[in-house]
Amino acid sequence: MSVLPPNFTLLQIVPSLDIGGAEQTTLDVGAAVVRAGGRSIVASSGGRMTEALISAGSRFAALPVNSKNPLTLIANGRDLARLIRKEGVSIVHVRSRAPAFSALWAARRAGVPVLATYHGVYNAKSAPKRWYNGVMTRGDRVIANSAFTRDHLLGQHRIDPAKVIVIPRGVDLERFEPDAIDEARLEALRVRWGLHERDRRPTFILAGRLTRWKGQRLAIEALAKLRDRGIDALLILVGDAQGRVEYPAELEAAVRVLDLQDRVRLVGACSDMPAAYLLADVALAPSLEPEAFGRTAVEPQAMGRPVIAAAHGAACETVVPGETGWLAAPGNVEAWVQAMAEAVQAGPERLAAMGAAAMTRARRLYSVQAMTEATIEVYLSMLAAASARRPD
C-alpha cells in the first residue's frame, strides 16, 4: 500500500454526491487517501452520499459546483482558491467539466497541481462544445476510466498522450462477494419483487437508471421474441427513474402490449445489488450508446454472473466473448435475441463456468484497491514533478 507524504491533503471536486460512478469513485479515493495517511476534502453541492463520504473519513465542503452559471463559476473559483490556501491542499482532482473551470483557475492561482478524471465520453458536434469539453485535459494529468475513454479523448483533443493514464473503475470486492450473501437477503428481494424460489425459468437482470439509452426497451422486445421462439425466460429491470415519468410509463406499456406481465419485473431502485445479481442467471448491459466504463457489466461478473453487453465502448474490454459472456450488436434486437437464446441454451453448468471465469477476471482487473492504489501513485508522481520544477 502506498504511503503519502506528511501533511498531504487532497481536494476532490464533484458536482453532486448523489448515487453514480463518479460519486462512488470520489468516496473510494477519499477513503484510500485517509488510509494512506493523508487528508481528504470533497467540494460538492452534496447529495445522498454525503453521510457515507464523511463516515469514510473525508471532509465535506459545501459549494455550488454543480452550477454552470458563469457568475457562480467565478465565485466558486474564489472560494476554492481560499479553501486550497487555508487547508494546504497538495493536489486538486476535478471530476466534471463545469467545476473544472473554477478548479483550474483556483489551483493555478495557488500553485497546486491539478488533474481531471474523464468519467464519461463527452461528445462534441461543434468547436465550442469541443473547447468546453477540453477543460478536462488542461491540467497536469488526465485519468481515463478505460482504454476506450482514452482513445476518445485523444481523438477529440490536442493533448500529449503521456499525460493520459488509464485507471479503470473499481468494484468493492468486499461488498460484491457472493459468499457474503445469506439466504435472508435473497429472500427479502424475492418477496419485494414478487419472485418465487421454485420458479426455474432462466432469469436475466438489467441494472441501470431508467433512461432510454440504457436499452431497457430493447431488452423487453428481445424477451418477447425469445418467447416466440419457445423460450420462457424472466427479465428483471432494476433502476431508478430519477424523476422521469414518460420512459417508465413507456416500458410498462410495452410490457402490456407484448403480453409480458408474467415475464418482466420493473422493480425500481435497489440498495442490495450484490444480492440482486445472485437472483439472476445472466446480466444484460444493452446500452445504446458506448459506455465509458460500465459498472453494470463488471459488478455482476464480480458476483459470478456472465454478461451479455453491447459490443461498443468499454464493454469490449470488460467482457470476453465466449469466456465471461457475450457481446451483441448495439440496438439490434435480433442480435440480442440470439445472444440471450445462446445463454439459455448454454445450460447451468456452462453458465456457472463462465461466471467463475468472469469473477476471477473482474477481481484481478477491476478492484477498488487496484483503482485507488493506481490513483495515489498518480498523485505521488505529480508531487514529484512539481517538486522538480521548483527552484532550489
Secondary structure as UniProt FT lines:
FT   TURN            6..7
FT   STRAND          9..13
FT   HELIX           21..35
FT   TURN            36..37
FT   STRAND          39..44
FT   TURN            48..49
FT   HELIX           50..55
FT   TURN            56..57
FT   STRAND          59..62
FT   TURN            65..66
FT   HELIX           70..87
FT   STRAND          91..94
FT   HELIX           97..110
FT   STRAND          114..118
FT   HELIX           127..133
FT   HELIX           134..137
FT   STRAND          141..144
FT   HELIX           147..156
FT   HELIX           161..163
FT   STRAND          164..166
FT   TURN            173..175
FT   HELIX           178..180
FT   HELIX           183..193
FT   TURN            197..198
FT   STRAND          203..207
FT   HELIX           212..214
FT   HELIX           216..228
FT   TURN            229..230
FT   STRAND          234..238
FT   TURN            242..243
FT   HELIX           246..257
FT   TURN            258..259
FT   TURN            261..263
FT   STRAND          264..268
FT   HELIX           273..278
FT   STRAND          282..285
FT   HELIX           295..302
FT   TURN            303..304
FT   STRAND          307..310
FT   TURN            313..314
FT   HELIX           315..318
FT   TURN            322..324
FT   STRAND          325..328
FT   TURN            330..331
FT   HELIX           333..365
FT   HELIX           368..389
//
